[in-house]
Amino acid sequence: MSFSDDEIERYARHLVLAEIGGPGQQRLKAARVAIVGLGGVGAPAALYLAAAGVGTLRLIDDDVVGLSNLQRQIAFSDQSIGDLKVEAGARRLAGLNPHVEIEDAAERLTTANAAWLLEGSDLVIDGTDDFATRFAVNAACVAGGVPLVSGALGRWSGQVGVFARRPCYRCLVPDIPPDAETCARVGIVGALAGVVGAMAALEAIKLITGAGEALTGRLLIYDGLAGVARTVGVPADPACPVCG
């Protein structure tokens, strides 16, 4: 897989990076990544993956851009309000890197359509904010043997984990928490979305290129208010309804 002169200049900082180099950049160009939820986590993750030169990005979200989104969802602008997020996002990413193929699916991912929405993906990023969708994404990734990068936000804290068959996301969250909070109800600091979205993109880049040690089977928890982070292991649950 060759690069044009424009791509060589565009990706120069990757090409000289020992852990990525030419082979790693070729893997990025050949990769197909699905991003489920183009919100606080998915929007910045999509920007960084497009900038990194991931060959194909599939954006999956049925929502439209609202004014309250602009506090943290930096792929959009005032001019995007009322547009489908996947269409506004596709325009923004195409303007950022014309070498990336953008596929948009204005669909709400469910257990019924997850398999075909994620079909052909080498990796999936889940940035959704409801557990039913997260469970559907996880089940499809386990069934298809596709690595899943999961990012979540709450008030001042966020988390990123990587799940590859076993343990899976349901080992971490067996059931929908009865006291699950939403950003609309409890609030969220906007810049936190950029931190977690960028970390999700970084994990995706590491997985695709083979650089470093991905967070596979681990969860990175970041406390933005205290400015500290910790990483914890996620043990496989023998009673997990998905991978057990």
C-alpha positions, 0 to 999 in steps of 0.5 A, a space after each residue: 500500500 503506497 502513499 501519495 506525496 500529500 500523505 507522506 507529508 501529512 503523516 510525517 510525524 507518524 512515519 518517523 515514530 519508531 512504534 508506527 513508521 511506514 508499516 504502522 501507517 499502512 495498517 492504519 490506512 487499511 483499517 476500517 473502524 466503526 464509531 458508535 455514537 458521535 457524541 462526547 466520546 465519539 466526536 473527538 475520537 473520530 477527529 483524531 482517527 481521521 487525522 491519523 489516516 484510518 482508511 475507513 470510518 463508519 459513523 453510526 448515530 441516529 441523533 441530530 446536532 443540538 445547541 447543548 451538544 456544542 459544549 463538548 462535541 467538537 466535530 460540530 458547529 452552530 451551522 450543524 444544528 438540526 443536521 444528522 450528527 453522522 452527516 455533519 460529522 462526515 463533512 467535518 472529517 472529509 474536510 480534515 482528511 480527504 484520504 479517509 473514506 467516511 461511511 455514515 449510518 443514521 441508525 440507532 444500533 440495536 441487537 437486531 441491526 448490530 451485526 450488519 452495522 458493524 460488519 467488516 469492522 476491524 475495530 469498534 469504538 463505543 461512545 454511546 451513553 445508554 447501557 442497552 446500546 452498549 450491551 448490543 455493541 458488546 455482544 456483536 463484537 464478541 460474536 464477531 471477534 472484533 476488539 471493542 474500545 469503550 469510553 464513558 463520561 460522567 460529571 468530572 470523570 471518565 473511563 476507557 477500556 479495551 475488550 477483546 472477546 474475554 473479558 468483555 464489557 458485560 464482565 465489567 457491567 453485568 446488568 443495567 445499573 438502576 441508578 444510571 446517571 445522564 449528562 443532561 441530568 447531572 451535567 458534565 465538564 466539556 473538556 473531559 469529553 476531549 480527554 476520553 475521546 482522545 484516549 479512545 482514539 489512542 487505544 484504537 491506534 495502538 491496537 491497529 498498529 501493534 504499538 505499545 500495550 493496549 488496555 486490553 482487559 483493563 480499565 483506565 479511570 480518569 478523575 479530572 477534578 483531582 487530576 489523577 488516573 488509575 488503571 484496574 484489571 477487569 477479570 473475566 466473569 465465568 457467569 457472564 451472559 455473553 462471553 462466559 
